[in-house]
């Protein structure tokens, strides 16, 4: 039984692909698993899904599975000599084509990229290690000034700053991968390199209601349109890898906080990802700065923090999870922890359902309640309660297994699958036993039950009951 409230997401890779290793890191603290479709075959991912669902059955814990799409990868073409040297201040040319590049000429196998760029746009190569600024553009050939020099090698990645590219966030590979992931009944699809709301709508057309949709914020244009994009999504991810290339580094912490606040304001789970305990790919302990980085995400109100290479290819995956668990627990035990995210009103247009959920937090605090139990068919009731961060365990009761697994990504929620109650009194009887089992409630403890009457109708959180454990 987890003692913390924020969740841990771990990426499966060669270091954790075996069922025994997946089970181990779940036992140590993982609440959700990420399948990275940039790597591995469909057969590999199918084996991981099967292993995770088996762990769910044997442990009784709901686990969320996230299928992370690769998205469009922009790369330079190959070079005659395997690479060219970009010298500071030099002017280089860029053109579309698959032929070999050479000294002073970079070829890009992306015609749409050439036509979209205008003077003052910036191109960063190889994860931001090299940079050029466009000085001339005629739609067919570009000229650019080298601002950050170095050697540019074959097929290194390209990031575009200052332009919205005329391309979808989904490639043909993503569509195939998405259909496969949905056939495996994953809980979330994570969409990479979102630029506009249309990218989210295109993914929705495929996903429908078969899985939740996580928008990865990696492009400045998506951050600028964050409200409209979050309205269409089920969850958000602060993907700091490409975000840190596309934005000035000093802006990444600011944008991280902006995304977390925006997601919490609409009651959508938000994950902070990339480089959280990066040094633990090799080292058995993280740096002090990394520990502070994880704690900062928790203080800011993130629902979950994610391990990437640390568990995918790292030498100490279980230790990385255990240390992240300890950092989260330490931050949450800080007496000033709630102060960080209750300073501002997150509900400028509150509804009756929002008012009920906000009342839950106040009652739980005043009466020192042991648990809040929310009955939900879609997860919306529980997500609203979690947004308010009550100072006790949230138990999400649902008759739907897929909803339980999705709730595993939400702050503080312990999902429980139960059959549809026929009446409120029947649900009250069940909640007594659930509170004892899931929250350690004992006779005399108070609990809160929140639900919508009649049962089974989404968006009708209108009933609140304070009960005492018999």
C-alpha positions in Angstrom: 0.0 0.0 0.0 1.5 3.3 -1.1 2.0 5.9 1.6 2.4 8.8 -0.9 -0.1 10.6 -3.1 1.7 11.6 -6.3 2.2 8.7 -8.8 5.3 7.3 -10.4 5.4 6.4 -14.1 8.3 4.1 -15.3 9.3 3.5 -18.9 9.8 -0.1 -19.9 12.9 -1.0 -21.9 15.7 -3.6 -22.1 16.5 -3.1 -18.4 12.9 -3.8 -17.2 11.3 -5.8 -20.1 11.1 -9.2 -18.3 7.9 -9.9 -16.3 10.0 -10.4 -13.1 11.5 -6.9 -13.5 8.2 -5.3 -14.3 6.8 -6.9 -11.2 9.7 -5.8 -9.1 9.6 -2.1 -10.0 5.8 -2.1 -9.5 6.3 -3.5 -6.0 8.9 -0.9 -5.3 6.6 1.9 -6.3 5.5 2.1 -10.0 1.8 3.1 -10.5 1.9 3.4 -14.3 4.0 2.0 -17.1 5.1 3.8 -20.3 5.6 1.8 -23.5 7.9 3.9 -25.8 6.8 3.2 -29.4 10.0 4.9 -30.6 11.7 1.7 -29.7 10.8 -2.0 -29.6 8.5 -4.1 -31.7 4.7 -4.7 -31.4 5.5 -8.2 -30.0 7.7 -6.6 -27.3 5.0 -4.2 -26.3 2.3 -6.9 -26.3 4.5 -9.0 -23.9 4.8 -6.0 -21.6 1.0 -5.4 -21.6 0.3 -9.1 -20.8 2.8 -9.0 -17.9 1.4 -5.8 -16.5 -2.2 -7.1 -16.6 -1.1 -10.3 -14.9 0.4 -8.2 -12.1 -2.9 -6.3 -11.8 -4.7 -9.6 -11.3 -2.3 -11.0 -8.7 -1.7 -7.8 -6.8 -5.2 -6.4 -6.9 -3.7 -3.0 -7.8 -5.0 -1.0 -10.8 -2.1 -0.1 -13.1 -2.2 2.4 -15.9 -0.5 1.6 -19.2 0.6 4.5 -21.5 1.4 3.9 -25.1 3.7 6.8 -26.1 3.7 7.5 -29.9 7.0 8.5 -31.6 5.6 11.4 -33.6 7.2 13.0 -36.6 11.0 13.0 -36.4 12.7 15.6 -38.5 16.3 14.7 -39.5 19.0 16.0 -41.8 19.9 13.7 -44.7 23.2 11.8 -45.0 26.5 13.6 -45.9 29.2 12.7 -48.4 31.8 12.2 -45.7 29.4 11.2 -42.9 29.1 14.8 -41.6 30.1 18.4 -42.1 31.7 21.0 -39.9 29.6 24.0 -39.1 31.8 27.0 -38.4 30.7 30.0 -36.4 29.4 32.8 -38.6 29.5 30.8 -41.8 26.5 30.9 -44.2 25.2 27.4 -45.2 22.5 26.4 -47.6 19.6 24.0 -47.0 17.5 22.4 -49.6 15.0 19.5 -49.8 16.2 16.2 -51.3 17.6 12.8 -50.6 21.0 13.3 -52.2 24.1 13.5 -50.1 24.9 16.8 -48.4 28.4 18.3 -48.5 30.4 21.1 -47.0 28.2 24.2 -47.0 25.1 22.3 -48.0 22.6 20.5 -45.8 19.9 18.4 -47.4 16.6 17.8 -45.6 14.2 15.0 -46.7 11.3 17.2 -45.7 10.1 19.5 -48.5 7.4 20.9 -46.2 10.1 22.1 -43.9 11.8 24.1 -46.5 8.6 25.8 -47.7 7.5 26.7 -44.1 10.6 28.4 -42.9 11.1 32.2 -43.1 14.0 34.5 -42.2 14.8 34.6 -38.4 13.5 31.1 -37.9 16.0 28.9 -36.0 17.0 25.3 -36.6 18.6 23.3 -33.9 20.4 20.1 -34.7 21.4 17.1 -32.6 19.3 17.9 -29.5 20.2 21.5 -29.6 24.0 21.0 -29.7 24.2 23.1 -33.0 22.1 26.0 -34.2 21.6 28.1 -37.3 19.4 31.1 -38.0 17.6 31.4 -41.4 18.7 34.5 -43.3 17.2 34.0 -46.7 14.2 31.9 -47.9 12.6 31.5 -51.3 10.5 28.4 -50.7 13.0 26.1 -52.4 16.3 26.9 -50.9 17.4 28.4 -47.6 20.4 30.2 -46.4 21.3 30.2 -42.7 24.0 31.6 -40.4 25.8 29.3 -38.0 25.3 30.6 -34.5 26.4 27.5 -32.5 29.2 25.6 -34.3 30.2 21.9 -34.3 30.2 18.8 -36.4 26.8 17.8 -37.9 26.6 14.1 -38.6 24.3 12.0 -40.8 20.6 11.9 -39.9 20.8 14.0 -36.7 17.5 15.4 -35.4 16.2 18.8 -36.3 14.1 21.1 -34.1 12.4 24.2 -35.6 12.0 27.3 -33.6 9.7 30.1 -34.7 7.3 28.3 -37.2 4.3 26.1 -37.0 5.0 23.3 -39.5 2.4 22.1 -42.0 2.5 18.5 -40.7 0.4 16.4 -38.5 1.5 15.2 -35.1 0.8 11.7 -36.3 2.8 9.9 -38.9 1.7 6.7 -40.7 3.8 4.8 -38.2 1.9 6.4 -35.4 -1.4 5.5 -36.9 -0.4 1.8 -37.1 1.1 1.9 -33.6 -2.0 3.6 -32.2 -4.3 1.0 -33.7 -2.1 -1.8 -32.3 -2.0 -0.2 -28.8 -5.7 0.2 -28.8 -6.1 -3.5 -29.7 -4.0 -4.2 -26.6 -6.5 -2.1 -24.5 -3.9 0.3 -23.2 -5.2 3.0 -20.9 -3.7 6.1 -22.4 -2.2 7.1 -25.8 0.4 9.8 -25.4 0.6 12.1 -28.5 4.0 13.6 -29.4 4.9 16.9 -30.9 1.4 18.4 -30.7 1.3 21.9 -32.4 -2.4 22.7 -32.6 -5.9 21.6 -31.5 -6.3 19.9 -34.9 -3.5 17.4 -34.0 -5.6 16.4 -30.9 -8.8 16.2 -32.9 -7.1 13.9 -35.4 -6.0 11.6 -32.7 -9.4 11.6 -31.1 -10.9 10.4 -34.4 -8.9 7.2 -34.0 -9.0 6.8 -30.3 -12.6 7.6 -29.7 -13.3 6.5 -26.1 -11.1 3.4 -26.2 -8.3 5.1 -24.2 -7.5 8.4 -22.5 -5.4 10.9 -24.6 -2.3 12.5 -23.1 -1.0 15.5 -24.8 2.8 15.9 -24.6 3.7 19.6 -24.4 7.0 19.8 -26.4 6.3 22.6 -28.9 5.9 26.3 -27.9 2.9 26.7 -30.2 1.1 24.0 -28.1 1.9 25.9 -24.8 0.5 29.1 -26.4 -2.8 27.4 -27.1 -2.8 25.3 -23.9 -6.3 26.0 -22.7 -7.9 24.9 -26.0 -5.7 21.8 -26.2 -6.3 20.8 -22.6 -10.1 21.0 -23.2 -9.7 18.2 -25.8 -7.2 16.1 -23.8 -7.6 13.7 -20.8 -4.2 14.4 -19.3 -1.0 16.4 -20.0 2.7 15.6 -20.0 5.5 18.2 -19.5 7.9 16.6 -21.9 11.0 18.6 -21.0 13.4 16.9 -23.5 12.3 18.5 -26.7 10.7 21.4 -24.8 14.1 22.3 -23.5 15.5 22.3 -27.1 12.6 24.4 -28.5 12.6 26.9 -25.7 15.5 28.8 -24.0 16.5 26.6 -21.1 15.7 29.3 -18.5 12.0 29.2 -19.7 11.5 25.5 -19.1 10.9 25.8 -15.3 8.4 28.6 -16.0 6.6 26.7 -18.7 6.5 23.6 -16.5 4.7 25.5 -13.8 2.3 27.0 -16.3 1.4 23.6 -17.7 0.9 22.1 -14.2 -1.4 24.9 -13.1 -3.4 24.9 -16.4 -3.9 21.1 -16.2 -5.0 21.3 -12.5 -7.4 24.1 -13.2 -9.4 21.9 -15.5 -8.9 18.7 -13.4 -6.7 16.8 -15.8 -3.8 14.7 -14.5 -0.4 16.1 -15.4 2.9 14.2 -15.6 6.4 15.8 -15.4 8.9 13.9 -17.4 12.5 13.7 -18.7 15.9 14.0 -16.9 14.3 13.6 -13.4 17.0 11.2 -12.1 19.1 11.1 -15.2 22.4 10.4 -13.4 20.9 7.1 -12.2 21.2 5.6 -15.6 24.7 4.8 -14.4 25.1 5.9 -10.8 23.4 4.2 -7.8 22.3 7.6 -6.4 20.9 10.8 -8.0 22.4 14.3 -7.7 21.1 16.6 -5.0 19.8 18.9 -7.8 17.8 15.9 -9.3 16.3 15.2 -6.0 15.2 18.8 -5.7 13.8 18.7 -9.2 11.5 15.8 -8.4 10.4 17.6 -5.2 9.7 20.8 -7.0 7.3 19.0 -9.4 5.5 17.6 -6.4 5.3 21.0 -4.6 3.9 22.5 -7.8 1.1 20.0 -7.8 2.0 17.4 -10.5 -0.1 14.2 -10.4 2.9 12.1 -11.5 6.6 12.1 -12.2 8.2 9.9 -14.8 11.4 7.9 -15.2 12.6 7.4 -18.7 16.0 6.1 -19.5 16.5 5.5 -15.8 14.2 2.4 -15.9 14.4 1.7 -19.6 18.1 1.2 -20.0 19.6 2.2 -16.6 21.7 0.0 -14.4 19.6 0.6 -11.3 15.9 0.7 -12.3 14.4 -0.5 -9.0 16.7 1.7 -7.0 15.7 4.7 -9.1 12.0 4.0 -8.4 12.6 3.5 -4.7 14.5 6.8 -4.4 11.8 8.7 -6.4 9.3 7.2 -4.0 11.2 8.5 -1.0 11.6 12.0 -2.5 7.9 12.2 -3.1 7.0 11.0 0.4 9.4 13.5 1.9 8.0 16.4 0.0 4.4 15.4 0.8 5.2 15.1 4.5 6.5 18.7 4.6 4.0 20.7 6.8 4.1 23.5 4.3 3.4 21.2 1.3 -0.3 22.3 0.8 0.6 26.0 0.9 2.3 25.7 -2.6 -0.8 25.0 -4.5 -3.7 26.6 -2.6 -2.6 30.2 -3.1 -4.7 30.9 -6.2 -8.2 30.2 -7.3 -8.1 27.5 -9.9 -11.8 27.6 -10.7 -12.8 30.9 -12.3 -16.0 29.3 -13.6 -17.0 26.8 -11.0 -19.9 24.4 -11.4 -22.1 22.7 -8.8 -19.9 19.6 -9.2 -16.8 21.7 -8.5 -18.4 23.1 -5.4 -19.2 19.6 -4.1 -15.5 18.6 -4.7 -14.2 21.7 -3.0 -16.4 21.1 0.0 -15.0 17.6 0.3 -11.5 19.0 0.9 -12.7 21.4 3.5 -14.7 18.8 5.4 -11.9 16.2 5.3 -9.5 18.8 6.8 -11.9 20.0 9.5 -13.0 16.6 10.6 -9.7 14.9 10.0 -11.3 12.3 7.8 -9.5 9.0 7.0 -10.6 8.8 3.4 -12.8 10.2 0.7 -14.7 7.7 -1.4 -15.9 8.8 -4.8 -18.2 6.6 -6.9 -17.7 7.2 -10.6 -18.6 5.7 -14.0 -16.1 7.8 -16.0 -13.5 9.0 -13.5 -14.7 12.6 -13.6 -16.0 12.7 -10.0 -12.7 11.4 -8.6 -10.5 13.7 -10.8 -12.5 16.7 -9.5 -11.9 15.6 -5.9 -8.2 14.9 -6.6 -7.8 18.4 -8.0 -8.7 19.9 -4.6 -6.0 17.8 -2.9 -7.8 16.6 0.2 -5.5 15.7 3.1 -6.5 12.0 3.1 -6.6 9.0 0.8 -9.0 9.2 -2.2 -10.7 5.9 -3.1 -12.1 5.7 -6.5 -15.0 3.3 -6.8 -16.1 2.3 -10.2 -17.8 -0.7 -11.9 -15.5 -0.4 -14.9 -12.1 -2.0 -15.0 -10.7 0.4 -17.7 -11.8 3.4 -15.6 -10.0 2.0 -12.6 -6.8 1.6 -14.5 -7.0 5.2 -15.9 -7.6 6.5 -12.3 -4.2 5.0 -11.3 -2.6 8.0 -12.9 -4.5 10.5 -10.8 -3.0 12.1 -7.6 -3.9 10.3 -4.4 -6.4 7.9 -5.9 -6.6 4.2 -5.0 -8.9 2.7 -7.6 -11.3 -0.1 -6.6 -13.6 -2.0 -9.0 -17.0 -2.7 -7.5 -20.4 -3.7 -9.0 -23.0 -1.0 -9.5 -24.9 -0.4 -6.3 -28.7 -0.4 -6.5 -29.1 2.3 -3.9 -27.2 4.8 -1.9 -27.6 2.7 1.2 -26.1 -0.3 -0.5 -23.1 1.8 -1.5 -22.7 3.1 2.1 -22.5 -0.5 3.4 -19.8 -1.3 0.9 -17.7 1.8 1.6 -17.3 0.8 5.2 -15.3 -2.4 4.3 -13.5 -0.6 1.4 -12.3 2.2 3.7 -11.0 -0.4 6.2 -9.2 -2.4 3.6 -7.8 0.4 1.4 -7.2 3.3 3.8 -6.7 1.5 7.1 -9.8 3.0 8.7 -10.8 1.7 12.1 -14.1 2.1 14.2 -14.7 5.7 15.0 -12.9 7.1 11.9 -14.9 9.4 9.7 -15.1 9.0 5.9 -16.7 11.1 3.2 -18.7 9.5 0.3 -19.3 11.5 -2.9 -21.4 10.3 -5.8 -24.1 11.3 -8.3 -27.7 10.3 -8.0 -29.0 8.5 -10.0 -26.0 6.2 -10.3 -24.4 5.7 -13.7 -25.1 9.2 -15.1 -21.8 11.0 -15.9 -21.3 14.5 -14.5 -23.8 14.4 -11.7 -21.7 14.6 -8.5 -24.4 16.1 -6.3 -24.4 14.0 -3.1 -22.1 14.1 -0.1 -22.3 11.9 2.9 -20.2 11.9 6.1 -20.1 8.5 7.8 -18.4 7.0 10.8 -16.8 3.6 10.6 -18.7 1.0 12.6 
